[in-house]
Amino acid sequence: MPPIIAPSILAADFANLEREVKMVNSSDAQWFHIDVMDGVFVPNISLGMPVVKAIRKHAQKPLDVHLMIVHPDRYITDFRKAGADVLTVHYEACTHLHRTLQAIKAEGMQAGVALNPHTPPENLEEIITDVDLVCLMSVNPGFGGQKFIERTYDKIRRLKTMINRQGSQAKIEIDGGVNIANARSLLDAGADVLVAGNFVFASDNPTQTISDLLAV
């Protein structure tokens, strides 16, 4: 199976958001990745429901919405209404993670769980068969353009072993510091989805950069 490339809208030109969305539509990327930050769970504030809704109006591909927020349960229905296809919450932000995942699925979305760099993948042992996507943060969440954390490769392999052992269908997504130099190694370790922000949107030819990531 070819990897899924999910350009991160956080790195797009927000003054020309419609143009950036249409660029992703015309590219070989399969998903849009949208980071929602509240300034509480992470030290940054990004876009919310109105911008997700605006992107949905023009996007022709699934919206992979990553909630870096406290109390994500409050907003599950709102993000489904805004157009999310995949909704990812942080393990560290959910007291009752299984219930949160069930609520996401009840709204008709795929349910994802994100792990911060310090969180072991083994913490998902009891719910891995209920998860559609595990997003491994390969940088500390909150800001784009950070240096990739090398220990991520080991986490991918451990998570892949758990997924295979339990017969889970969960995809492994890598978010942070993804580029052409490490994409092949990430896929070889077991990743299925690569989120790329600055590497795509800051390049001279974003559509070609996306194609290059798919072809590694």
Steps between C-alpha positions, in 0.01 A plus 500: 500500500635847414538739793245770571643850478315758709626858451463699821293811444669662801793577267282641219468866401191601696458816294444273199337200663263417214794493260696271733205263537460483123872423469459199728188397304702496180796316654556131568436551873212291632405693816505849650650516851352775717646586841268656757684652801350674801798666670436280806587144405777638277671841518351629177160596362401405147176469307160377616164386367432795265827448312449123482156571353652740246760241396228235468315723253789475253672173597441198278687260729449378858570737788728347763435727800747482790369647827782628722253625757373430849149356541471380139176314580317832507567566134460162326163582346615851404796367303286240327265781394801704386600216267757279673537149359767384745502649850809446715515575871802486728542211740634751752182713479242224547408363841255250346666425167286201405182703546645784294588264214151349505347849487712589195393184321136559592523826306611307190867603507813290521650517849866585554724521806814715512796429728746765614870412471523394867199265488573129438295332226435213744253730678257424215509123559144483636333709228707444186225296332261796545733745326509584128814715517790549741683829452853487639630848568858506374549853634357664811151617401413865458727643233606407148855484372652309793779243484391138459540281812705196397351271764179505297623209286508270801150612605365422152643147509360432848159636403495300175578181695208568734262576212593179320485289814147619584369500144425873511433691178654821638719705270818656638538872426820699554465870574801729524827546317409273208705560185649321202805396704307299760177401319630165374633402843167591661308286253744211540450515878125460451346844443194531273428875503755781474404852608717765335465871563788737437674245280206520256372855526841671519634313198533659157263244349263357765319261267830352385618474861184303583562271204861451612384393848262247347774360280768438767 
